[in-house]
Amino acid sequence: MPDNAAVAGRFERIYSIRFSHCDPAGIVFFPQYLVLFNHLLEDWFTLGLGIDYAGFIGERRIGTPTVRLECDFRAISRMGEDVLFALWPEQVGHRSLTLGLEVRQGDELRVGGRQVLVFTSLQTHKAVPIPDDVRAAIDDTLA
């Protein structure tokens, strides 16, 4: 994980921790981080890459299922906190994309992880090459 330093292609969003994210102890229930990471992925496509994620799924019928996910939960987040979520491309393959993930509050790393996505046809549910416009947009963020 980067040490909160600039990473090529890094995309960041601040999300508020809500009641619906928390368990009875008032801290984020760990699966909710995965939901928030998916929000981040959608925002990255739409805002960071300039490719409407809803259209990508709905009209173009291309999916991005997660095939590998690893997370280290290092510190808790509480309801009412604003935390910084970040992702960045680590490896761009032919059909797959590996993303680095992290959640920070100030200088404190709360969650670090890595996610591998595979691009698929939602018609056949088979892997397809990363579309040229997605690859070009990712390359632009890495330049």
C-alpha positions as CSV (number, residue, x, y, z in Angstrom):
1,M,0.0,0.0,0.0
2,P,1.3,3.5,-0.7
3,D,2.2,5.6,2.3
4,N,-0.6,8.2,1.5
5,A,1.7,9.4,-1.2
6,A,0.8,10.3,-4.8
7,V,0.3,7.2,-6.9
8,A,-0.1,7.3,-10.6
9,G,-3.8,6.9,-11.5
10,R,-5.0,7.3,-7.9
11,F,-8.7,8.2,-7.6
12,E,-10.1,9.4,-4.3
13,R,-13.5,10.1,-2.9
14,I,-14.6,11.0,0.6
15,Y,-17.6,9.0,1.9
16,S,-19.5,9.6,5.1
17,I,-19.9,6.6,7.4
18,R,-23.7,6.2,7.9
19,F,-25.8,4.3,10.4
20,S,-26.5,1.7,7.6
21,H,-22.8,0.9,7.4
22,C,-22.4,0.1,11.1
23,D,-23.0,-2.9,13.4
24,P,-24.6,-2.5,16.9
25,A,-21.2,-1.4,18.3
26,G,-21.4,1.7,16.0
27,I,-18.4,0.7,13.9
28,V,-18.3,-0.2,10.2
29,F,-19.4,-3.8,9.7
30,F,-16.6,-5.1,7.5
31,P,-18.8,-6.3,4.5
32,Q,-20.0,-2.7,4.1
33,Y,-16.4,-1.7,3.1
34,L,-16.9,-3.9,0.1
35,V,-20.1,-2.2,-0.8
36,L,-18.3,1.2,-0.5
37,F,-15.4,-0.1,-2.6
38,N,-18.0,-0.9,-5.3
39,H,-19.4,2.6,-5.0
40,L,-15.8,3.8,-5.5
41,L,-15.4,1.7,-8.6
42,E,-18.5,3.1,-10.1
43,D,-17.4,6.7,-9.3
44,W,-14.0,5.9,-10.8
45,F,-15.5,4.8,-14.1
46,T,-17.9,7.7,-14.3
47,L,-15.9,10.6,-12.8
48,G,-12.3,9.4,-13.1
49,L,-12.3,7.7,-16.4
50,G,-15.2,9.6,-18.0
51,I,-17.0,6.3,-18.9
52,D,-20.6,6.1,-17.6
53,Y,-20.7,3.0,-15.5
54,A,-24.5,2.6,-15.7
55,G,-24.2,2.7,-19.5
56,F,-21.2,0.4,-19.4
57,I,-23.3,-2.3,-17.6
58,G,-26.8,-1.5,-18.9
59,E,-26.3,-0.5,-22.5
60,R,-22.9,-2.0,-23.4
61,R,-23.6,-5.1,-21.4
62,I,-20.0,-5.4,-20.0
63,G,-19.6,-6.5,-16.4
64,T,-16.6,-6.2,-14.1
65,P,-17.0,-9.0,-11.6
66,T,-14.5,-9.4,-8.8
67,V,-12.5,-12.6,-9.1
68,R,-10.0,-12.0,-6.2
69,L,-10.2,-9.7,-3.2
70,E,-8.0,-9.3,-0.2
71,C,-8.4,-6.8,2.6
72,D,-6.5,-5.9,5.7
73,F,-8.7,-4.3,8.3
74,R,-6.3,-2.2,10.5
75,A,-8.5,0.3,12.4
76,I,-12.2,0.9,12.9
77,S,-14.3,3.6,11.4
78,R,-17.3,5.0,13.2
79,M,-20.7,6.4,12.2
80,G,-20.4,10.1,11.4
81,E,-16.8,10.0,10.2
82,D,-15.8,11.2,6.8
83,V,-13.2,8.8,5.4
84,L,-11.1,8.9,2.3
85,F,-11.5,5.9,-0.1
86,A,-8.9,5.5,-2.8
87,L,-8.1,3.1,-5.7
88,W,-5.4,2.9,-8.3
89,P,-4.6,0.6,-11.2
90,E,-1.7,-1.8,-10.2
91,Q,-1.8,-4.1,-13.2
92,V,-3.7,-3.8,-16.5
93,G,-3.9,-7.2,-18.2
94,H,-5.7,-8.3,-21.4
95,R,-9.0,-9.2,-19.7
96,S,-8.3,-8.3,-16.1
97,L,-7.5,-5.3,-14.0
98,T,-5.8,-5.3,-10.5
99,L,-6.6,-2.3,-8.3
100,G,-5.0,-1.2,-5.1
101,L,-7.5,-0.1,-2.5
102,E,-7.4,1.8,0.7
103,V,-9.4,3.7,3.3
104,R,-7.9,6.5,5.4
105,Q,-9.0,8.9,8.0
106,G,-6.3,11.5,8.1
107,D,-2.9,9.8,8.2
108,E,-4.4,6.6,9.6
109,L,-4.8,3.6,7.3
110,R,-8.1,1.9,8.2
111,V,-8.3,-0.7,5.4
112,G,-5.8,-1.7,2.7
113,G,-6.5,-4.1,-0.1
114,R,-6.3,-5.4,-3.6
115,Q,-9.0,-6.3,-6.0
116,V,-8.9,-8.2,-9.3
117,L,-11.7,-7.5,-11.8
118,V,-12.3,-9.4,-15.0
119,F,-14.2,-7.8,-17.8
120,T,-17.1,-10.0,-19.0
121,S,-19.8,-10.1,-21.6
122,L,-23.1,-10.0,-19.7
123,Q,-24.6,-11.9,-22.6
124,T,-22.3,-14.9,-22.4
125,H,-20.7,-14.4,-19.0
126,K,-17.3,-15.1,-20.5
127,A,-14.2,-13.0,-20.2
128,V,-13.7,-10.3,-22.8
129,P,-10.7,-8.0,-23.6
130,I,-10.7,-4.7,-21.7
131,P,-12.5,-2.3,-24.1
132,D,-10.2,0.1,-25.9
133,D,-11.8,3.2,-24.4
134,V,-11.4,1.9,-20.9
135,R,-7.8,0.9,-21.5
136,A,-7.1,4.3,-23.1
137,A,-8.7,6.2,-20.1
138,I,-6.7,4.1,-17.6
139,D,-3.5,4.8,-19.6
140,D,-4.3,8.5,-19.5
141,T,-4.6,8.4,-15.7
142,L,-1.2,6.6,-15.5
143,A,0.6,9.0,-17.8
